């Protein structure tokens, strides 16, 4: 069994009811659901939510709903807590072995047609235990502020040209794949042999603010 899990709680600090915000004419959650439905490699699609309206929209799209307890639905609760709960529910219901899990974030919906299937192909052929999607980090020089400013992904004392610098990647939050034992043993979506499925640079954008909504809507109109 190769289930797809989409965690989508009702609350959000940055954008109230974010997963139901309309973007290009449909609720945000519907974009990820439609992309999962169009995949040829997923068995069942599950939405883990504590919200009745998200559950209604998801069921109407054909997904199976897992009722996420309020105890793991707060702003400080991790996606891992929802994934662990969902996997236990799926195993109890279906009594089938789970080969690997595809975890999609509804707030990172900039997936081209075929991205999910290509990521699954890479996972299967590479012998990976877990996978995350990423985008190339173009000309971003990152600093950390502790007691002093510290350059993180470059040496400010020895700056290199872009052509001579190592290629660096940003985890874009769109697609994760992992074997269930990785999650159960590590309480983390990533572990063991890690692979990355590389996406376009514009696909790096996630929705955390109202400005992000407008930006993602722009890229959807342009590319999707």
ChimeraX commands (.cxc) that place a marker at each C-alpha (Angstrom):
marker #1 position 0.00,0.00,0.00 radius 0.5
marker #1 position 1.26,3.49,-0.91 radius 0.5
marker #1 position -1.03,5.99,0.78 radius 0.5
marker #1 position -0.95,9.75,0.31 radius 0.5
marker #1 position -1.50,11.82,3.46 radius 0.5
marker #1 position -2.38,15.52,3.38 radius 0.5
marker #1 position -2.47,17.13,6.85 radius 0.5
marker #1 position -4.80,20.16,6.85 radius 0.5
marker #1 position -5.86,21.53,10.22 radius 0.5
marker #1 position -8.45,24.26,10.51 radius 0.5
marker #1 position -6.46,26.82,12.48 radius 0.5
marker #1 position -3.62,29.04,11.32 radius 0.5
marker #1 position -1.92,32.03,12.94 radius 0.5
marker #1 position -0.74,33.81,9.80 radius 0.5
marker #1 position -3.84,33.35,7.63 radius 0.5
marker #1 position -7.09,32.36,9.39 radius 0.5
marker #1 position -8.61,29.19,7.83 radius 0.5
marker #1 position -5.71,29.12,5.39 radius 0.5
marker #1 position -6.46,25.73,3.83 radius 0.5
marker #1 position -9.88,26.99,2.73 radius 0.5
marker #1 position -8.71,30.34,1.34 radius 0.5
marker #1 position -9.73,30.69,-2.29 radius 0.5
marker #1 position -6.86,30.80,-4.73 radius 0.5
marker #1 position -7.55,31.03,-8.47 radius 0.5
marker #1 position -11.18,30.11,-7.94 radius 0.5
marker #1 position -10.93,27.13,-5.59 radius 0.5
marker #1 position -10.03,26.45,-1.94 radius 0.5
marker #1 position -6.31,25.96,-1.36 radius 0.5
marker #1 position -6.73,22.35,-0.20 radius 0.5
marker #1 position -8.41,21.45,-3.51 radius 0.5
marker #1 position -5.24,22.15,-5.51 radius 0.5
marker #1 position -3.22,19.51,-3.68 radius 0.5
marker #1 position -6.14,17.09,-3.72 radius 0.5
marker #1 position -6.51,17.49,-7.49 radius 0.5
marker #1 position -2.78,16.93,-8.02 radius 0.5
marker #1 position -2.87,13.78,-5.87 radius 0.5
marker #1 position -5.94,12.48,-7.72 radius 0.5
marker #1 position -4.16,12.99,-11.05 radius 0.5
marker #1 position -1.20,10.88,-9.91 radius 0.5
marker #1 position -1.10,7.37,-11.35 radius 0.5
marker #1 position 0.98,5.95,-8.51 radius 0.5
marker #1 position -1.03,6.67,-5.35 radius 0.5
marker #1 position -3.32,4.07,-3.79 radius 0.5
marker #1 position -5.51,5.99,-1.36 radius 0.5
marker #1 position -5.63,9.70,-0.56 radius 0.5
marker #1 position -6.21,10.71,3.06 radius 0.5
marker #1 position -6.76,14.15,4.55 radius 0.5
marker #1 position -6.02,14.48,8.25 radius 0.5
marker #1 position -8.05,17.36,9.68 radius 0.5
marker #1 position -9.87,18.63,12.75 radius 0.5
marker #1 position -12.10,20.89,10.65 radius 0.5
marker #1 position -15.57,19.88,9.41 radius 0.5
marker #1 position -15.49,22.18,6.37 radius 0.5
marker #1 position -12.08,20.88,5.23 radius 0.5
marker #1 position -13.44,17.35,5.76 radius 0.5
marker #1 position -16.49,18.14,3.61 radius 0.5
marker #1 position -14.40,19.61,0.76 radius 0.5
marker #1 position -11.97,16.68,0.90 radius 0.5
marker #1 position -14.71,14.05,0.87 radius 0.5
marker #1 position -16.40,15.77,-2.06 radius 0.5
marker #1 position -13.09,15.54,-3.97 radius 0.5
marker #1 position -12.91,11.80,-3.25 radius 0.5
marker #1 position -10.39,11.73,-0.39 radius 0.5
marker #1 position -10.81,9.70,2.77 radius 0.5
marker #1 position -10.93,11.82,5.93 radius 0.5
marker #1 position -9.01,11.01,9.11 radius 0.5
marker #1 position -10.33,12.91,12.13 radius 0.5
marker #1 position -7.31,14.61,13.68 radius 0.5
marker #1 position -7.68,14.96,17.47 radius 0.5
marker #1 position -7.67,18.48,18.87 radius 0.5
marker #1 position -4.81,17.42,21.13 radius 0.5
marker #1 position -2.49,17.34,18.07 radius 0.5
marker #1 position -4.13,20.14,16.08 radius 0.5
marker #1 position -2.62,23.21,17.69 radius 0.5
marker #1 position -0.20,25.69,16.14 radius 0.5
marker #1 position 2.70,24.10,18.03 radius 0.5
marker #1 position 1.87,20.55,16.96 radius 0.5
marker #1 position 4.05,19.12,14.21 radius 0.5
marker #1 position 3.08,17.48,10.95 radius 0.5
marker #1 position 4.84,14.40,12.30 radius 0.5
marker #1 position 2.19,14.07,15.01 radius 0.5
marker #1 position -0.56,14.08,12.37 radius 0.5
marker #1 position 1.36,11.62,10.19 radius 0.5
marker #1 position 1.92,9.19,13.07 radius 0.5
marker #1 position -1.76,9.33,14.02 radius 0.5
marker #1 position -2.82,8.88,10.38 radius 0.5
marker #1 position -0.58,5.87,9.78 radius 0.5
marker #1 position -1.92,4.11,12.85 radius 0.5
marker #1 position -5.49,4.79,11.71 radius 0.5
marker #1 position -4.76,3.55,8.17 radius 0.5
marker #1 position -3.12,0.36,9.40 radius 0.5
marker #1 position -6.02,-0.33,11.78 radius 0.5
marker #1 position -8.62,0.21,9.04 radius 0.5
marker #1 position -6.96,-1.55,6.10 radius 0.5
marker #1 position -4.83,-4.18,7.85 radius 0.5
marker #1 position -2.30,-3.93,5.02 radius 0.5
marker #1 position 1.44,-3.39,4.96 radius 0.5
marker #1 position 2.46,0.13,4.00 radius 0.5
marker #1 position 5.39,0.18,1.57 radius 0.5
marker #1 position 5.93,3.93,1.74 radius 0.5
marker #1 position 3.99,7.13,2.37 radius 0.5
marker #1 position 3.60,10.21,0.18 radius 0.5
marker #1 position 3.13,13.31,2.33 radius 0.5
marker #1 position 1.91,16.44,0.53 radius 0.5
marker #1 position 1.67,19.88,2.13 radius 0.5
marker #1 position -1.40,21.81,1.03 radius 0.5
marker #1 position 0.46,25.08,1.66 radius 0.5
marker #1 position 3.05,24.22,-1.03 radius 0.5
marker #1 position 0.77,23.65,-4.05 radius 0.5
marker #1 position 3.08,24.65,-6.92 radius 0.5
marker #1 position 3.37,21.16,-8.39 radius 0.5
marker #1 position 3.59,20.64,-12.13 radius 0.5
marker #1 position 1.74,17.76,-13.74 radius 0.5
marker #1 position 3.83,14.66,-13.14 radius 0.5
marker #1 position 5.90,15.98,-10.21 radius 0.5
marker #1 position 4.37,13.53,-7.74 radius 0.5
marker #1 position 4.87,10.51,-10.00 radius 0.5
marker #1 position 8.42,11.58,-10.89 radius 0.5
marker #1 position 9.28,11.94,-7.21 radius 0.5
marker #1 position 7.89,8.45,-6.54 radius 0.5
marker #1 position 9.92,7.03,-9.45 radius 0.5
marker #1 position 13.08,8.62,-8.03 radius 0.5
marker #1 position 12.33,7.23,-4.58 radius 0.5
marker #1 position 11.81,3.73,-5.92 radius 0.5
marker #1 position 14.83,3.64,-8.24 radius 0.5
marker #1 position 17.31,5.32,-5.89 radius 0.5
marker #1 position 16.83,2.92,-3.00 radius 0.5
marker #1 position 16.07,5.84,-0.68 radius 0.5
marker #1 position 14.43,5.52,2.73 radius 0.5
marker #1 position 13.07,9.06,2.57 radius 0.5
marker #1 position 12.82,11.91,0.09 radius 0.5
marker #1 position 12.07,15.62,0.12 radius 0.5
marker #1 position 11.41,17.99,-2.76 radius 0.5
marker #1 position 13.72,20.96,-3.23 radius 0.5
marker #1 position 14.54,23.90,-5.46 radius 0.5
marker #1 position 17.92,25.34,-6.37 radius 0.5
marker #1 position 18.81,28.28,-4.15 radius 0.5
marker #1 position 19.80,30.99,-6.61 radius 0.5
marker #1 position 22.26,33.62,-5.33 radius 0.5
marker #1 position 20.95,33.68,-1.75 radius 0.5
marker #1 position 23.54,34.50,0.88 radius 0.5
marker #1 position 22.19,33.49,4.29 radius 0.5
marker #1 position 23.26,34.95,7.62 radius 0.5
marker #1 position 22.54,33.88,11.20 radius 0.5
marker #1 position 22.25,36.42,14.05 radius 0.5
marker #1 position 23.53,35.20,17.38 radius 0.5
marker #1 position 25.83,37.27,19.55 radius 0.5
marker #1 position 27.45,38.25,16.24 radius 0.5
marker #1 position 26.44,38.00,12.59 radius 0.5
marker #1 position 27.59,34.73,11.01 radius 0.5
marker #1 position 27.50,33.82,7.32 radius 0.5
marker #1 position 25.82,30.43,7.01 radius 0.5
marker #1 position 25.95,29.15,3.44 radius 0.5
marker #1 position 29.02,31.06,2.26 radius 0.5
marker #1 position 32.23,32.54,3.60 radius 0.5
marker #1 position 31.93,36.32,3.54 radius 0.5
marker #1 position 35.72,36.59,3.82 radius 0.5
marker #1 position 36.16,34.55,0.67 radius 0.5
marker #1 position 33.21,35.21,-1.61 radius 0.5
marker #1 position 33.00,33.04,-4.72 radius 0.5
marker #1 position 31.37,33.82,-8.04 radius 0.5
marker #1 position 28.08,32.01,-8.66 radius 0.5
marker #1 position 29.78,29.86,-11.31 radius 0.5
marker #1 position 32.42,28.69,-8.81 radius 0.5
marker #1 position 30.09,28.09,-5.86 radius 0.5
marker #1 position 28.60,24.73,-4.92 radius 0.5
marker #1 position 24.94,24.35,-5.90 radius 0.5
marker #1 position 22.72,24.67,-2.84 radius 0.5
marker #1 position 19.09,23.61,-2.43 radius 0.5
marker #1 position 16.06,24.75,-0.46 radius 0.5
marker #1 position 13.59,22.23,0.95 radius 0.5
marker #1 position 10.39,23.54,-0.61 radius 0.5
marker #1 position 7.84,21.58,1.43 radius 0.5
marker #1 position 5.85,20.30,-1.54 radius 0.5
marker #1 position 6.52,16.53,-1.59 radius 0.5
marker #1 position 7.88,14.11,1.01 radius 0.5
marker #1 position 8.12,10.34,0.72 radius 0.5
marker #1 position 9.25,7.99,3.47 radius 0.5
marker #1 position 9.11,4.40,4.60 radius 0.5
marker #1 position 6.84,4.05,7.65 radius 0.5
marker #1 position 9.62,2.72,9.86 radius 0.5
marker #1 position 11.55,5.97,9.35 radius 0.5
marker #1 position 8.68,7.93,10.89 radius 0.5
marker #1 position 7.97,5.42,13.67 radius 0.5
marker #1 position 11.61,5.01,14.68 radius 0.5
marker #1 position 12.79,8.61,14.32 radius 0.5
marker #1 position 9.55,10.57,14.85 radius 0.5
marker #1 position 10.75,12.42,11.76 radius 0.5
marker #1 position 9.70,12.36,8.09 radius 0.5
marker #1 position 13.35,12.12,7.01 radius 0.5
marker #1 position 15.99,9.57,7.91 radius 0.5
marker #1 position 18.07,6.68,6.60 radius 0.5
marker #1 position 19.21,7.22,3.02 radius 0.5
marker #1 position 17.80,10.62,2.01 radius 0.5
marker #1 position 17.15,11.64,-1.61 radius 0.5
marker #1 position 15.78,14.87,-3.07 radius 0.5
marker #1 position 13.51,15.47,-6.01 radius 0.5
marker #1 position 14.56,18.78,-7.56 radius 0.5
marker #1 position 11.85,21.14,-8.79 radius 0.5
marker #1 position 11.90,24.50,-10.55 radius 0.5
marker #1 position 13.12,27.57,-8.67 radius 0.5
marker #1 position 9.68,29.24,-8.70 radius 0.5
marker #1 position 8.21,26.15,-7.04 radius 0.5
marker #1 position 9.97,27.04,-3.80 radius 0.5
marker #1 position 7.14,29.28,-2.59 radius 0.5
marker #1 position 4.99,28.24,0.37 radius 0.5
marker #1 position 1.93,30.01,1.72 radius 0.5
marker #1 position 2.47,31.50,5.17 radius 0.5
marker #1 position 1.23,35.07,4.66 radius 0.5
marker #1 position -1.29,37.00,2.56 radius 0.5
marker #1 position 1.58,38.18,0.32 radius 0.5
marker #1 position 2.44,34.52,-0.29 radius 0.5
marker #1 position -1.13,33.89,-1.44 radius 0.5
marker #1 position -0.81,36.54,-4.13 radius 0.5
marker #1 position 2.61,35.29,-5.21 radius 0.5
marker #1 position 1.53,31.65,-5.46 radius 0.5
marker #1 position -1.61,32.68,-7.32 radius 0.5
marker #1 position 0.60,34.50,-9.85 radius 0.5
marker #1 position 2.75,31.42,-10.47 radius 0.5
marker #1 position -0.30,29.18,-10.73 radius 0.5
marker #1 position -1.73,31.41,-13.45 radius 0.5
marker #1 position 1.61,31.48,-15.27 radius 0.5
marker #1 position 2.61,27.81,-15.08 radius 0.5
marker #1 position -0.28,25.60,-13.93 radius 0.5
marker link #1:1,2 radius 0.2
marker link #1:2,3 radius 0.2
marker link #1:3,4 radius 0.2
marker link #1:4,5 radius 0.2
marker link #1:5,6 radius 0.2
marker link #1:6,7 radius 0.2
marker link #1:7,8 radius 0.2
marker link #1:8,9 radius 0.2
marker link #1:9,10 radius 0.2
marker link #1:10,11 radius 0.2
marker link #1:11,12 radius 0.2
marker link #1:12,13 radius 0.2
marker link #1:13,14 radius 0.2
marker link #1:14,15 radius 0.2
marker link #1:15,16 radius 0.2
marker link #1:16,17 radius 0.2
marker link #1:17,18 radius 0.2
marker link #1:18,19 radius 0.2
marker link #1:19,20 radius 0.2
marker link #1:20,21 radius 0.2
marker link #1:21,22 radius 0.2
marker link #1:22,23 radius 0.2
marker link #1:23,24 radius 0.2
marker link #1:24,25 radius 0.2
marker link #1:25,26 radius 0.2
marker link #1:26,27 radius 0.2
marker link #1:27,28 radius 0.2
marker link #1:28,29 radius 0.2
marker link #1:29,30 radius 0.2
marker link #1:30,31 radius 0.2
marker link #1:31,32 radius 0.2
marker link #1:32,33 radius 0.2
marker link #1:33,34 radius 0.2
marker link #1:34,35 radius 0.2
marker link #1:35,36 radius 0.2
marker link #1:36,37 radius 0.2
marker link #1:37,38 radius 0.2
marker link #1:38,39 radius 0.2
marker link #1:39,40 radius 0.2
marker link #1:40,41 radius 0.2
marker link #1:41,42 radius 0.2
marker link #1:42,43 radius 0.2
marker link #1:43,44 radius 0.2
marker link #1:44,45 radius 0.2
marker link #1:45,46 radius 0.2
marker link #1:46,47 radius 0.2
marker link #1:47,48 radius 0.2
marker link #1:48,49 radius 0.2
marker link #1:49,50 radius 0.2
marker link #1:50,51 radius 0.2
marker link #1:51,52 radius 0.2
marker link #1:52,53 radius 0.2
marker link #1:53,54 radius 0.2
marker link #1:54,55 radius 0.2
marker link #1:55,56 radius 0.2
marker link #1:56,57 radius 0.2
marker link #1:57,58 radius 0.2
marker link #1:58,59 radius 0.2
marker link #1:59,60 radius 0.2
marker link #1:60,61 radius 0.2
marker link #1:61,62 radius 0.2
marker link #1:62,63 radius 0.2
marker link #1:63,64 radius 0.2
marker link #1:64,65 radius 0.2
marker link #1:65,66 radius 0.2
marker link #1:66,67 radius 0.2
marker link #1:67,68 radius 0.2
marker link #1:68,69 radius 0.2
marker link #1:69,70 radius 0.2
marker link #1:70,71 radius 0.2
marker link #1:71,72 radius 0.2
marker link #1:72,73 radius 0.2
marker link #1:73,74 radius 0.2
marker link #1:74,75 radius 0.2
marker link #1:75,76 radius 0.2
marker link #1:76,77 radius 0.2
marker link #1:77,78 radius 0.2
marker link #1:78,79 radius 0.2
marker link #1:79,80 radius 0.2
marker link #1:80,81 radius 0.2
marker link #1:81,82 radius 0.2
marker link #1:82,83 radius 0.2
marker link #1:83,84 radius 0.2
marker link #1:84,85 radius 0.2
marker link #1:85,86 radius 0.2
marker link #1:86,87 radius 0.2
marker link #1:87,88 radius 0.2
marker link #1:88,89 radius 0.2
marker link #1:89,90 radius 0.2
marker link #1:90,91 radius 0.2
marker link #1:91,92 radius 0.2
marker link #1:92,93 radius 0.2
marker link #1:93,94 radius 0.2
marker link #1:94,95 radius 0.2
marker link #1:95,96 radius 0.2
marker link #1:96,97 radius 0.2
marker link #1:97,98 radius 0.2
marker link #1:98,99 radius 0.2
marker link #1:99,100 radius 0.2
marker link #1:100,101 radius 0.2
marker link #1:101,102 radius 0.2
marker link #1:102,103 radius 0.2
marker link #1:103,104 radius 0.2
marker link #1:104,105 radius 0.2
marker link #1:105,106 radius 0.2
marker link #1:106,107 radius 0.2
marker link #1:107,108 radius 0.2
marker link #1:108,109 radius 0.2
marker link #1:109,110 radius 0.2
marker link #1:110,111 radius 0.2
marker link #1:111,112 radius 0.2
marker link #1:112,113 radius 0.2
marker link #1:113,114 radius 0.2
marker link #1:114,115 radius 0.2
marker link #1:115,116 radius 0.2
marker link #1:116,117 radius 0.2
marker link #1:117,118 radius 0.2
marker link #1:118,119 radius 0.2
marker link #1:119,120 radius 0.2
marker link #1:120,121 radius 0.2
marker link #1:121,122 radius 0.2
marker link #1:122,123 radius 0.2
marker link #1:123,124 radius 0.2
marker link #1:124,125 radius 0.2
marker link #1:125,126 radius 0.2
marker link #1:126,127 radius 0.2
marker link #1:127,128 radius 0.2
marker link #1:128,129 radius 0.2
marker link #1:129,130 radius 0.2
marker link #1:130,131 radius 0.2
marker link #1:131,132 radius 0.2
marker link #1:132,133 radius 0.2
marker link #1:133,134 radius 0.2
marker link #1:134,135 radius 0.2
marker link #1:135,136 radius 0.2
marker link #1:136,137 radius 0.2
marker link #1:137,138 radius 0.2
marker link #1:138,139 radius 0.2
marker link #1:139,140 radius 0.2
marker link #1:140,141 radius 0.2
marker link #1:141,142 radius 0.2
marker link #1:142,143 radius 0.2
marker link #1:143,144 radius 0.2
marker link #1:144,145 radius 0.2
marker link #1:145,146 radius 0.2
marker link #1:146,147 radius 0.2
marker link #1:147,148 radius 0.2
marker link #1:148,149 radius 0.2
marker link #1:149,150 radius 0.2
marker link #1:150,151 radius 0.2
marker link #1:151,152 radius 0.2
marker link #1:152,153 radius 0.2
marker link #1:153,154 radius 0.2
marker link #1:154,155 radius 0.2
marker link #1:155,156 radius 0.2
marker link #1:156,157 radius 0.2
marker link #1:157,158 radius 0.2
marker link #1:158,159 radius 0.2
marker link #1:159,160 radius 0.2
marker link #1:160,161 radius 0.2
marker link #1:161,162 radius 0.2
marker link #1:162,163 radius 0.2
marker link #1:163,164 radius 0.2
marker link #1:164,165 radius 0.2
marker link #1:165,166 radius 0.2
marker link #1:166,167 radius 0.2
marker link #1:167,168 radius 0.2
marker link #1:168,169 radius 0.2
marker link #1:169,170 radius 0.2
marker link #1:170,171 radius 0.2
marker link #1:171,172 radius 0.2
marker link #1:172,173 radius 0.2
marker link #1:173,174 radius 0.2
marker link #1:174,175 radius 0.2
marker link #1:175,176 radius 0.2
marker link #1:176,177 radius 0.2
marker link #1:177,178 radius 0.2
marker link #1:178,179 radius 0.2
marker link #1:179,180 radius 0.2
marker link #1:180,181 radius 0.2
marker link #1:181,182 radius 0.2
marker link #1:182,183 radius 0.2
marker link #1:183,184 radius 0.2
marker link #1:184,185 radius 0.2
marker link #1:185,186 radius 0.2
marker link #1:186,187 radius 0.2
marker link #1:187,188 radius 0.2
marker link #1:188,189 radius 0.2
marker link #1:189,190 radius 0.2
marker link #1:190,191 radius 0.2
marker link #1:191,192 radius 0.2
marker link #1:192,193 radius 0.2
marker link #1:193,194 radius 0.2
marker link #1:194,195 radius 0.2
marker link #1:195,196 radius 0.2
marker link #1:196,197 radius 0.2
marker link #1:197,198 radius 0.2
marker link #1:198,199 radius 0.2
marker link #1:199,200 radius 0.2
marker link #1:200,201 radius 0.2
marker link #1:201,202 radius 0.2
marker link #1:202,203 radius 0.2
marker link #1:203,204 radius 0.2
marker link #1:204,205 radius 0.2
marker link #1:205,206 radius 0.2
marker link #1:206,207 radius 0.2
marker link #1:207,208 radius 0.2
marker link #1:208,209 radius 0.2
marker link #1:209,210 radius 0.2
marker link #1:210,211 radius 0.2
marker link #1:211,212 radius 0.2
marker link #1:212,213 radius 0.2
marker link #1:213,214 radius 0.2
marker link #1:214,215 radius 0.2
marker link #1:215,216 radius 0.2
marker link #1:216,217 radius 0.2
marker link #1:217,218 radius 0.2
marker link #1:218,219 radius 0.2
marker link #1:219,220 radius 0.2
marker link #1:220,221 radius 0.2
marker link #1:221,222 radius 0.2
marker link #1:222,223 radius 0.2
marker link #1:223,224 radius 0.2
view
